Amino acid sequence: MRQRSLITVTAALAAGALTLTACGSRDDDSGSDSGSGGTKVVIGVDAPLTGDLSALGLGIKNSVDLAAKTANKQKLVDGVTFEVKALDDQAQPSSGQQNATQLVADKNVLGVVGPLNSSVAESMQKVFDDAKLVEVSPANTNPALTQGTNWQTEKARTYKSYFRTATTDAIQGPFAAQYVYNDAKKKKVFVIDDKKTYGAGLAATFTEEFKKLGGTIAGTEHINPDTKDFSAVATKVKASGADVVYYGGEYPQAGPLSKQIKAAGAKVPLVGGDGIYSADFIKLAGDGGTGDLATSVGAPVEELASAKEFVANYKTAGYKEAYEAYGGYSYDSAWAIIEAVKKVVEDNDGKLPSDARAKVTEAMQNVSFDGVTGKVSFDEYGDATNKQLTVYAVENGTWKAVKSGTYTG
C-alpha cells in the first residue's frame, strides 16, 4: 500500500442531510422509558476531556452530542431517544480500559464513539469485543487496530466490534512523505517520535515512504512526552543539516518542539500528522511555527458541501469548544451507530431485540450513508472506505489547507 504514486486530488464528496438536538445519561435497563415516551439508547463517548489533549476530546464529545440531538429531532428511529454518556480517559490506556468496563456495564449503551488515542484503543478493544459492544473511533490511525500486529505482511482482523471513520497511518504517513518530497521539495529529514503507539507508527510509515522516494534520513530521535525541554534534540536537528523535521506525536509536545528547534537555529519546518492539527499547536509553537505542516484525515470540513450544515448547527448549538480536527468524523461515527440501531429496530418489528448489542455490531459492517465527511462505510477490516487526506500549513496564525487528495499506494 505504498508505491511512489502521485497524490490524486479529489473533489469534495456529496452532501448528507443534517439538523440538530439533546442528550444526557442515566443507567436504567435497556428498553426502559426515557422520559420522552420511547426506548432510551445511550451512545457512549470515550475521549480526553481534561488534560493536554482535551481540546480534541471535547470536540469529539460535542460532535457526538450534536448527532444524538439531530437524530432525536428528526425522529430518525421510531420510538427511540438517543442520549450520550461521555467519560474522560485523560489519554491514558488504564483509564480507557476502566471506562470501557463502565460503559459495558450500562445496559443502555449500544455503541461507543472513541477513543482519540490509538494506545488507549488497544486497552479497550477486547473489553468491548467480549461484550459485543460496537466501538467506532473518529481518530485512531494505527493500522494494527484493525489489521493485526503483522498488518504489513499479513492482515488479520482481531476484533469484529471495532470500526473507525478515520483513515490509517499506513496511508497518512506515506501521504505526508509524498507531499514533503514531491511538493515541498525537502530531501533531508530528521525524524522524531514520542515512542507512543500513534507517534512511533506514523513516523515509521513516513520514513519508509520518504526513503523509497529517494529522501535522506538525517537523523532519528525519540522524546519523552512528559517533558517540555527538547533543547538537546533541537541541537541535534541543527547539527544534522536536515531541511525538514517529521514528528510522530501530538500537539502538546510538537508545539514546544517546533519552537525550540527554531530557537536552536534550525529554520526548518516541522511536519506532523493529525495529532498536531490543532489550534493549540499554533499557540505553543509561537511565531516560528509559520510554515509548519500537518496532515489530517479527510478534506477540510469547512470546504465540504456535506459539512456546511454540521458547521452551522454546531455553531447554533452554542458549544464552548471548537469541533477541532475530529468533529466531522465524530459526528459520522455517532451517526453510524444510529444507523445501525435503526436497522436493528426495523428488522425486529420496531423494537430492540434482547441481543441488541450483537445485532448492532453485526449491522455496522453494512452501514453506508452520506455523512459530514463524505461517504461513510467500512471495509472488511472495519476501516473507513474514505481514504481522503489533507495537508495544512500554518499561515497568519491559523491552519490553511494547501493540498487535499488520496494516497493510492
C-alpha positions in Angstrom: 0.0 0.0 0.0 2.8 2.4 -0.5 4.2 2.8 -4.0 5.5 6.0 -5.5 2.2 7.0 -6.9 1.2 10.7 -7.1 -1.3 12.1 -4.8 -4.6 12.4 -6.6 -6.5 15.5 -5.8 -10.2 14.7 -5.3 -13.3 16.7 -5.2 -15.5 17.2 -2.1 -18.0 14.5 -1.5 -21.7 14.8 -1.7 -23.9 16.2 1.0 -25.7 14.4 3.7 -28.8 15.6 5.5 -28.3 17.2 8.9 -30.1 19.3 11.5 -29.9 19.3 15.4 -31.0 18.4 19.0 -30.4 16.7 23.1 -28.5 14.4 25.4 -27.9 13.1 28.9 -27.4 9.8 30.5 -29.0 7.5 33.0 -28.2 4.0 33.9 -31.6 2.2 33.7 -32.1 -1.1 31.9 -32.3 -1.0 28.1 -35.9 -0.6 26.9 -36.9 1.5 29.9 -38.9 4.7 29.5 -36.6 7.5 28.6 -38.9 10.3 29.9 -40.0 11.1 26.4 -42.2 8.2 25.7 -39.7 5.9 24.0 -36.9 3.5 24.4 -33.6 5.0 25.6 -30.4 4.2 23.7 -27.2 5.5 25.0 -24.2 6.3 22.9 -21.0 6.2 24.9 -18.1 8.5 24.3 -14.5 8.0 25.5 -12.0 10.8 25.0 -9.6 13.0 26.9 -12.0 15.6 28.3 -9.3 17.0 30.6 -5.6 17.4 30.3 -3.3 18.4 27.4 -5.4 16.8 24.7 -8.8 18.0 25.9 -9.3 20.4 23.0 -9.6 17.4 20.7 -11.6 15.3 23.2 -14.2 18.0 23.9 -14.6 18.5 20.1 -15.4 14.8 19.9 -17.9 14.8 22.7 -19.7 17.8 21.4 -20.0 16.5 17.9 -21.5 13.2 19.2 -23.9 15.2 21.3 -25.0 17.1 18.1 -25.5 13.8 16.2 -27.8 12.5 19.0 -29.7 15.7 19.1 -30.1 15.6 15.3 -31.4 12.0 15.3 -33.9 12.8 18.1 -35.2 15.9 16.3 -35.6 14.0 13.1 -37.2 11.1 15.0 -34.9 9.0 12.9 -35.5 5.8 14.8 -39.2 5.5 15.7 -39.7 5.0 19.4 -36.0 5.5 20.3 -34.4 8.5 22.1 -30.7 8.8 21.9 -28.6 10.0 24.8 -24.9 10.4 25.4 -22.7 9.2 28.2 -19.2 10.8 28.0 -16.3 9.5 30.0 -12.8 11.1 30.4 -9.8 8.8 29.6 -7.2 11.6 30.0 -5.4 10.0 27.1 -4.3 7.2 29.4 -4.8 3.5 28.4 -5.6 2.4 32.0 -8.4 5.0 32.3 -9.7 4.0 28.9 -9.9 0.3 29.9 -11.8 1.3 33.1 -14.2 3.5 31.0 -14.8 0.6 28.6 -15.7 -1.6 31.6 -18.1 1.1 32.9 -19.7 1.5 29.5 -20.2 -2.2 29.1 -21.9 -2.4 32.5 -24.5 0.2 31.4 -27.1 -2.0 29.5 -28.4 1.1 27.7 -25.1 1.6 25.9 -25.4 0.2 22.4 -22.4 1.8 20.8 -19.3 3.9 21.8 -17.6 6.7 19.9 -13.8 7.0 20.6 -11.2 6.9 21.8 -8.8 9.6 20.5 -5.6 7.8 21.1 -4.5 4.5 19.4 -2.7 3.4 22.6 -6.0 3.9 24.6 -7.9 1.9 21.9 -5.5 -1.0 22.4 -6.6 -1.2 26.0 -10.3 -1.1 25.2 -10.8 -3.3 22.2 -11.1 -6.7 24.0 -13.4 -5.3 26.7 -15.8 -4.1 24.1 -15.4 -7.2 21.8 -16.1 -9.6 24.6 -19.4 -7.7 25.3 -20.2 -7.5 21.6 -20.4 -3.7 22.1 -19.6 -1.8 18.9 -16.9 0.9 19.0 -16.3 3.5 16.3 -13.3 5.7 16.6 -13.2 9.0 14.7 -9.4 9.4 15.3 -7.4 6.2 15.8 -5.0 5.8 12.9 -2.7 2.9 13.9 -3.2 0.1 11.3 -2.7 -2.7 13.8 -6.0 -1.9 15.5 -8.0 -3.3 12.5 -5.5 -5.3 10.6 -3.5 -7.0 13.3 0.1 -6.6 14.6 1.5 -8.1 11.4 -0.5 -5.9 9.1 2.4 -5.1 6.8 2.8 -8.7 5.8 -0.5 -10.5 6.7 -3.7 -8.6 7.5 -6.0 -10.2 10.0 -9.0 -8.6 11.8 -8.8 -9.3 15.5 -11.9 -7.5 16.8 -15.1 -7.5 14.9 -16.7 -4.9 17.1 -14.1 -2.2 16.3 -14.6 0.3 13.4 -13.2 3.7 12.6 -14.1 6.6 10.3 -10.5 7.9 10.2 -8.1 6.6 7.7 -4.9 4.9 8.9 -1.2 5.7 9.2 -0.5 3.2 6.5 -1.9 5.9 4.3 -1.3 9.1 6.3 2.5 8.6 6.7 3.2 7.9 3.0 0.8 10.7 2.0 2.9 13.2 4.1 6.2 11.8 2.7 5.0 12.3 -0.9 4.0 15.9 -0.1 7.2 16.7 1.7 9.4 15.2 -1.0 7.5 16.0 -4.2 5.7 19.2 -3.4 7.7 20.9 -0.6 10.9 19.6 -2.3 12.5 18.7 1.0 15.1 15.9 0.6 16.7 15.5 4.0 14.6 14.8 7.1 15.2 14.4 10.8 12.6 12.1 12.2 11.4 12.3 15.8 8.7 10.4 17.7 7.2 10.2 21.2 7.5 6.4 21.4 3.8 6.0 21.8 1.7 3.7 19.6 0.4 6.5 17.3 3.5 8.6 17.1 6.0 5.7 16.5 3.8 4.1 14.0 3.2 7.2 12.0 6.9 8.1 12.0 7.7 4.6 10.7 5.4 4.7 7.7 6.5 8.2 6.8 10.2 7.2 7.0 9.7 4.1 4.8 8.0 6.1 2.0 10.4 9.0 2.2 13.3 6.7 1.7 11.6 4.9 -1.2 11.1 8.3 -2.8 14.9 8.9 -2.6 15.0 11.1 0.5 17.7 11.0 3.1 17.2 10.4 6.8 19.5 12.9 8.5 18.9 11.5 12.0 16.3 10.0 14.3 15.4 10.6 17.9 12.8 9.7 20.5 11.5 12.2 23.0 9.9 11.8 26.4 6.3 13.1 26.0 6.2 14.0 29.7 8.8 16.7 29.3 8.7 20.1 27.6 12.5 20.6 27.3 13.6 19.5 23.9 16.8 21.5 23.7 19.1 18.5 23.3 17.2 17.1 20.3 16.8 20.6 18.8 20.6 20.9 18.9 20.9 17.5 17.1 18.5 18.7 14.4 20.6 21.8 13.8 23.8 19.8 13.5 22.3 17.3 11.1 21.7 19.7 8.3 18.1 18.5 7.8 15.9 20.7 5.7 12.7 19.4 7.4 11.7 17.7 10.7 9.0 15.0 10.8 7.4 14.5 14.2 5.3 11.5 15.1 3.2 12.6 18.1 0.7 15.1 19.4 0.5 18.9 19.7 1.3 19.4 23.4 4.9 18.2 22.6 5.0 19.2 18.9 4.4 22.9 19.6 7.3 23.4 22.1 9.5 21.1 19.9 9.0 23.3 16.9 9.7 26.5 18.9 12.9 25.1 20.4 14.2 23.8 17.0 13.8 27.2 15.6 15.5 28.8 18.7 18.4 26.4 18.2 19.0 27.9 14.7 17.4 25.3 12.5 14.9 27.4 10.5 13.2 24.4 9.0 9.5 23.4 9.0 8.2 20.8 11.4 5.7 18.3 9.8 3.4 16.1 11.7 0.2 14.1 11.4 -3.4 14.7 12.6 -2.2 14.6 16.2 -0.7 18.1 15.8 -3.5 19.5 13.7 -5.0 21.8 16.4 -5.2 25.5 17.1 -3.3 24.8 20.3 -0.2 23.7 18.3 0.0 27.1 16.8 -0.2 28.8 20.2 2.5 26.5 21.6 4.8 26.9 18.5 4.6 30.7 18.6 5.5 32.9 15.6 8.2 30.5 14.5 5.5 27.9 13.7 4.7 29.7 10.4 5.3 27.2 7.6 4.9 24.1 9.8 2.8 21.4 8.2 0.3 18.8 9.3 -1.7 16.1 7.6 -5.2 15.3 8.8 -7.8 12.8 7.8 -10.4 13.8 5.2 -10.9 17.0 3.3 -11.3 20.3 5.2 -14.7 20.1 6.9 -15.4 23.8 6.1 -15.0 23.2 2.4 -17.2 20.1 2.0 -20.7 20.7 0.8 -21.8 17.8 3.0 -20.4 19.6 6.1 -22.0 23.1 5.8 -25.0 22.2 7.9 -22.8 20.5 10.5 -20.7 23.6 10.9 -23.8 25.9 11.1 -25.6 23.6 13.5 -22.5 23.2 15.7 -22.3 27.0 16.0 -26.0 27.3 16.6 -25.9 24.7 19.4 -23.5 27.0 21.3 -20.8 24.6 22.3 -18.0 26.4 24.1 -15.2 24.4 22.4 -14.4 24.1 18.7 -15.2 20.8 16.9 -11.4 20.6 16.1 -9.9 18.1 13.8 -12.2 15.2 14.5 -15.6 16.9 14.8 -17.0 15.7 11.5 -15.6 12.2 12.0 -17.1 12.1 15.5 -20.5 13.1 14.2 -20.3 10.5 11.5 -19.1 7.8 14.0 -22.2 8.5 16.1 -24.4 8.6 13.1 -23.1 5.2 12.0 -24.2 3.8 15.4 -27.6 5.5 15.0 -28.0 4.0 11.5 -27.1 0.5 12.8 -29.6 0.9 15.7 -32.2 1.9 13.1 -31.6 -1.2 11.0 -31.8 -3.5 14.1 -35.0 -1.9 15.3 -36.6 -2.0 11.8 -35.6 -5.7 11.4 -37.2 -6.6 14.8 -40.7 -5.2 14.3 -39.9 -1.7 15.6 -38.3 -2.6 18.9 -34.9 -3.5 20.2 -34.1 -7.3 20.4 -32.7 -8.9 23.6 -29.3 -9.3 21.9 -29.3 -5.7 20.6 -25.6 -5.1 21.1 -24.6 -8.1 19.0 -27.1 -7.2 16.3 -25.9 -3.5 16.2 -22.3 -4.7 15.9 -23.3 -7.0 13.0 -25.3 -4.3 11.3 -22.4 -1.8 11.5 -20.5 -3.8 8.9 -23.0 -2.8 6.2 -23.8 0.7 7.3 -23.4 3.2 4.4 -24.6 6.8 4.2 -23.6 10.3 3.0 -22.1 11.9 6.1 -20.4 15.1 7.2 -17.1 13.9 5.9 -18.4 12.3 2.7 -19.4 8.7 2.0 -19.3 6.7 5.3 -18.9 2.9 5.0 -16.4 0.2 6.2 -14.3 -2.4 4.6 -13.8 -6.0 5.7 -11.4 -4.9 8.5 -13.7 -2.2 9.9 -11.6 0.6 8.3 -13.1 3.6 6.6 -13.5 3.3 2.9 -13.0 7.1 2.6 -9.2 7.5 2.2 -9.0 11.2 1.7 -6.4 13.3 3.5 -5.3 17.0 3.6 -2.1 18.8 4.1 -2.3 22.0 6.2 0.2 24.8 6.7 0.4 27.4 9.4 -0.2 30.8 7.8 -1.0 34.0 9.6 -1.7 32.3 12.9 -4.1 29.6 11.5 -4.1 26.3 9.7 -4.7 26.7 5.9 -5.4 23.7 3.6 -2.7 23.5 0.9 -3.5 20.2 -0.7 -6.2 17.6 -0.5 -6.2 14.2 -2.1 -6.0 10.4 -1.7 -3.0 8.2 -1.3 -3.2 5.4 -3.9 -0.1 3.4 -3.0 
